[in-house]
Each structure stands twice: as structure tokens, then as C-alpha cells.
Amino acid sequence: MNQSACLNLVSNAIIVWNTVYMQAIFDLMRAEGRPPLAEDVGHLSPARYEHVNIIGKFRFDLDASVEGLRELRPRQRAESAAQKADKKAPPPSVSPAQPSVK
């Protein structure tokens, strides 16, 4: 298998994982009476990978039984992680306005 095929496989696995958990969060929000707003959902992407350890070592317990999804993080911890990520993010680049051509 070549390197680009492996990268595609890993990227697709991350996107599927994120999509499943994003849906779980939306379901939880709806159950709490706070349905996600369409204009907010439009800004989300399952292609984020900051939470994935791509250079570390992994240990898998193959004898452990797995049922369903892992527990979602408590809201306070998730908000704290988002704030840390915002502080690390570089400011958006601003390009000069391009004149319109008619």
C-alpha cells in the first residue's frame, strides 16, 4: 500500500470518528432541549484532527469488550480545551480586497 493510500485511510477514519461523535453531541443537545442551530452546524467540520495523537505510541487492549461510544467529555472540560485551541490558533490572514471586474 503506498503512502498516499495510507494517508487517505487514516483521514477517512478520523472523519468517520468525528462524524459519529458530532452526531452524538447533537443528540445530547437535543435531549437537553438545546438543539444545535443550523447556522452553527454549517461552520463545523469533521475533518479536524487536533485531538488525534498522530506521532505517539498506542496501546490497545484487544481483550476488552467495547459496546457503543466512549463517554463524551463533560462540557466544562470540552470548553476549556476549545479555549486552549483558540489561543494556539494563528490569527486569520486578511487579504487585500480585490477590485471587482465587470
HUSULFEN-V678352 format. One record per pair of residues at least 4 apart in sequence whose C-alpha atoms are under 6 Angstrom apart, sorted by the first residue. I is the first residue (numbers start at 1). J is the second residue. D is the distance in whole Angstrom. If there is no record, write none. Layout:
BEGIN
i;j;d
I;J;D
I;J;D
END
This chain:
BEGIN
i;j;d
8;12;6
15;19;6
15;46;5
15;47;5
18;22;6
18;46;5
19;46;6
29;34;5
29;35;5
30;34;5
30;35;4
END
